[in-house]
Every structure is written in C-alpha cells, then in structure tokens.
Amino acid sequence: MAMDAAVGEFAGLVHALKARDGKSHEALGRRLSISASTLHRYCPGATIPEEFAMVLALL
C-alpha cells in the first residue's frame, strides 16, 4: 500500500471513530491526551501520529 493510501486510510478510520463516539475534537483529544487541533489534523490526513502508542490509544 502506498504511503498516501495508508495516510488516507488512517484518516478515514480516525474520522469514523470520532463520528462513532459522537464527541468533539476537544473531548476526544482530552481522552487521548492530545490537543483538539492535533486530532483535527489527523481526521483529514493532514498529519499522522509519530508514535505507535497514539494509534493504540485510538483503538
């Protein structure tokens, strides 16, 4: 899988998790110990986490 496709898939999954929980970026960011703006950048794939622990926290 190409990096762009992987980033897009990750972004889609983060967006789906956020929608499923029905929480704001701020509320979900607090739960994950990240800022709302960071989470906001993850949803469209503008950036991705540098640490795998962040990905596990989303699960």
Contacts in CASP RR format, 6 or more apart in sequence:
PFRMAT RR
TARGET T0000
AUTHOR 0000-0000-0000
METHOD contacts of the structure
MODEL  1
MAMDAAVGEFAGLVHALKARDGKSHEALGRRLSISASTLHRYCPGATIPE
EFAMVLALL
1 9 0 8 1.000
7 45 0 8 1.000
7 48 0 8 1.000
8 45 0 8 1.000
10 42 0 8 1.000
10 45 0 8 1.000
10 48 0 8 1.000
10 55 0 8 1.000
11 42 0 8 1.000
11 43 0 8 1.000
11 44 0 8 1.000
11 45 0 8 1.000
11 48 0 8 1.000
12 43 0 8 1.000
13 58 0 8 1.000
14 39 0 8 1.000
14 42 0 8 1.000
14 43 0 8 1.000
14 45 0 8 1.000
14 58 0 8 1.000
15 43 0 8 1.000
15 44 0 8 1.000
17 58 0 8 1.000
18 25 0 8 1.000
18 28 0 8 1.000
18 39 0 8 1.000
18 43 0 8 1.000
21 28 0 8 1.000
23 31 0 8 1.000
24 36 0 8 1.000
25 36 0 8 1.000
25 37 0 8 1.000
25 39 0 8 1.000
25 40 0 8 1.000
25 43 0 8 1.000
26 36 0 8 1.000
28 39 0 8 1.000
29 35 0 8 1.000
29 36 0 8 1.000
29 38 0 8 1.000
29 39 0 8 1.000
32 39 0 8 1.000
32 54 0 8 1.000
32 57 0 8 1.000
32 58 0 8 1.000
33 57 0 8 1.000
34 54 0 8 1.000
38 47 0 8 1.000
41 47 0 8 1.000
42 48 0 8 1.000
42 49 0 8 1.000
49 55 0 8 1.000
END
